[in-house]
Amino acid sequence: MDRGGRRSGVRDDVLYVILSVLPIVSVVSRVAFAVKIGGLVVVVNIVGTALYLRARRPNGRPADG
């Protein structure tokens, strides 16, 4: 992937996170909403990274599944 593609991906991810934590409906606590959604985004990214790294093998073959 070229640098432009990487920049575009990072920009889109940052924009997604920012827009995810801003509630579009009325909520009791904006801070609590932002913390919950932000935490979920972080956890999902950690899980996705772990799955990706687990599937990558030193010999280049995907894991048996």
N, C-alpha and C positions, 0 to 999 in steps of 0.2 A: 504494500500500500504506500502511496506517496505521502509526502508531508501535508499536502492540501486535504487529503482524505482523513488523515489523523486529526488535523486541526478541526475539520468539520465535525468529526465524531466527538471530540472533546467538547467543542462548543455546544453541540446538541445535548450532550449529557449534562453539562452545567446548566443549560437553559431548562432542561427537563426537571432537574432537581429543584431549581428555584421556583418554577411554576407548580411543582408538586406540593411544596410546603405552603403555598398561599391558598387559603380556602376560598372557594368560589360560592360557597353557601354560608349562611350565618352559623357560627359556632360559638360555644360558650367561652372557650379560651383559645385564642389564636396561637399562643405559645405552646400549649399542650398539643394542639393539632400539628403544628410544625415539627415538634419533637417526635411525635408518633410516626408521622409520614417520613420524616428525614431518617429516623432510625430504621424504618422498614426498607427504605432505599439502600441504606448502607448494608444491612443484613443481606438483602437480595444480591447486591453486588459481590459481597464476600462469598456467598454460596456459589454464585456463577463463576467466580474466579477459582474457587476450590475445585469445582467440577471440571473446569477447563484444564487446570494443572494436573488433576488426577487422570484425565483422559490422555494427556500428553505423556508419552513414554520416552525414556532416554533413547531407545532404539527407533523412535519415530512412528511406531505402530500404535493405533488406538487400543485402549483397554478392551478386553473381551467382555461382552456384556450380555 
